Structure formats: structure tokens, C-alpha cells
Amino acid sequence: MASIPETSHLEMAINLSAKQIWQNLFVEDFIKIVESFGIDHSKLIAEVTESVLIQDITDATEKLTKLKQYGVSISLDDFGTGYSSLNYLRSLPIDEIKIDKSFINDITKDKQALLMVKSIIDLAKNFDMSLVSEGVEEREQLTLLKELGVSTYQGYYFSKPVPVEEMSALLLNNMER
């Protein structure tokens, strides 16, 4: 990530599983790994889903707060698909929410999906959180999301998952344009 000056501004998101978070030394082990590879921790985003948080909100809050104090951003993935998302916005050290793909799928055809996305955008703004739209697969979705003020996206419209070597080539080709 940081070995190419043109990509040093990029962030890397890491999906954390419940099994990882519930390990007693999770935070300590996470930090050891980051430091052993010389990774710029300010460029890391730890992604958790609501299901990870349901088991023990107190323990999860404590561990995520320690990661945030270390300089890692915290993202709530698949936002809106669980039962207590609004409470998590209020109580967890979350920097970013990711609009779940299920809301984006029909955003250009379904007024209810559009209203849900607009509400999530407003929530993110009100809580001063970054926002990512998952599942962008069509130009029309991207155009509408831009009009709504969303500036960060992921999805097959941009690229399907690729090996690291192929990703490096994609990044370099896009910088040359």
C-alpha cells in the first residue's frame, strides 16, 4: 500500500469477525501484526458488522475504542440490516457507516429504497460520520448517489475482487489516465 508513493493516500479496510474480536488478546495481537509489517495504522479501517456486536456490546465497545485510540478508524458494515443499528451509532466509537448493498440494489427503481438511503445519508451527516455505499453495480446508481452527496463507493461497477498483483496494475493504469 505505502510502497508506491502514488498510492500512499489509500486506506485499507479489514473485515473483523466475531471470532477474532472475542479473543482475549485481540487488540494486542492486532497492534503487534500492524507494527510487525510496518503498516501505517492511520490508513486502516476496521470493519465490524452488527452481528459481531450483539453478543457483548460492552466488550466490543472497549476493544473498538482501544483500536480507535491506536489510530484505526472503525466502520459499521452492512448498516441497516440488523436490529439495533441506531443504538450502535450512539454508543460505539464508529467513524464510518457502510450502506448495505440491499438498499442500493433498487435505489433507481424503488422509492422506498431511495428514502431509506436518503435517511442513512442524513444519519451519517448528523453523527458526523463518513459514509460508504456498498454494492454499486450500475452507472445510474453511482450518478444518483453522487447527487445525494455520497462520495465513497465500492462495488462491481468499479471492479470485481482481484488478486493483489492485478489490483496494483489497475491502480497504476487508473493513475495514468
N, C-alpha and C positions, 0 to 999 in steps of 0.2 A: 504494500500500500504506500509506504513512505519512500520506497527506493526510487521512485520516479518523481522528480520534482513537480511535474505537471499534474500528478495525482495526489500530492500531499494534502490537499484540501478535502479529500474524500473521507467520509465516515464509513465505518463498518458496523453493521448490526449483527448481533449474536442472539439467536433464539435460545432461551434458557428453559429447560424442562423442570417440572415439579421435582423429579428425582434429583436433579442437580441442586436445586435451591434448598431442599430438605436435608442435604448433607450438613453435618455439624460444622465442618470447616470450609463450607462453600466459598465464603468471601475471601478467606485467607488463601485458599487454593487458586481462586480466580486471579487474585492480585499477583501471586507467585508466577503463574503462567504468563500473564501480561508482561511482567517485568523480565522474565527469563527470555522472552522473544524481543524485548526492546520495543514493544508496541506503544504508540502514543495513546495513552488511556483517554485523553480528551477527545479522541476521534472514535471512541467506542460507544455503541448504543446497546444496552442490554434489553432485549425484548422478552416480556412475560405476557402470558395470556391470563385471562381472568380465572380460568380453572386452576392455575398454579396458586393463585391467591386464596381460593376458597377454603382450603384445609386449615390454614393458620395465618390469618391476616396480621397478627402481631409479629410473628416470626418473620414473615415475608417483608413487612414494613421495616423491621430492624435491619435485615440483610440488604434490602434495596437502598436504604438510607446510607449504609456503610459504603456501598458501591458508588452512590452519588457523591458522597464526601471524598472519595478517591478520585472523582472526576469523570466517572462514566455516566452517560445520560441513560435515563430509564424510559422505555416505551411500553405502553399498554397495547398489545397486539390484538387484532380481531375485535376491536372496540364495538360494543353494542350487541354482541351475541350472547352475553351472559346475563345474569340476573341482578347484579349489584354494581354495575359499572359506574353509576353516578357517585355512589359512596366511595369508590376507589379514587375517583378524581379528587375528592375532598380530603382523603386521609393518607394516600400514598405519595411518595416523592417522585411523581411522574412528570417527565419533561415533554412527552410526546404521546399522542394517541394516533392509532392507525385505523382508518375507516375500513371496516371489513369488506371484502370483495362482494359479499352477498348484497350489500347496499349499492355497490357500484354497477353490478350486472345490468340492472334495469333503469338506471338513472335517466337515460334519454327517452324512455318509453312509459315509465310509471310515475305518476305524480306523487304517490306515497313514498316511493324510494327517493325521489328528489327532495321531498320535505324532510325525510329522515337525514339525508346527507347535509342539507342546509342546517338542521338542528345540531348535528355533530360539529359542523364548522363553527357555529355560534358558541357551542360549549368550549371548544378549544380556544377560541378567542377570549371568552370570558374568564377562563382559567389561565390565560397567558401560556398556552402550551403550543408546541409545534404540532403540525398535522401532516400525515402521510396518507395518501389514497392508495389502497391495495387494489389489485385486480383490474388495472386499466388495460383494456384489450382493444379498444377502438378509438379512432381519432375523435369521434363525436363525444365520447366520454371525456377525453382529455380536454377538448375545447370547452365543454360545459364546466368541468372542474376548474379550469383556469378562470373562466368568467365568474365563478363563485369565490375565487380568491385562494384556491388551493395551489401550492407551488411545488409540492414534492409528491412524486408518484412512483409506483412500481407496478409492473405487470408485463404480460406478453406483448403488449404493443411496442415495448422498448426492446425486450429480449426474453427469450426463454432462459431458464438456468443453463449455464455453460461452465465448463472446466476453467480453472484459473488461467491457463495459458490462452484460451480463447477470449476470456474476459480482458486480459491485458491487450490483446490485439484489437478488440472492439474499442477499448478506451483510447488507444493510440490513434486509431482511424478516426474516431469522433473528434479528437483534438486537432487533427489535421484539416478538418473541414472548415 
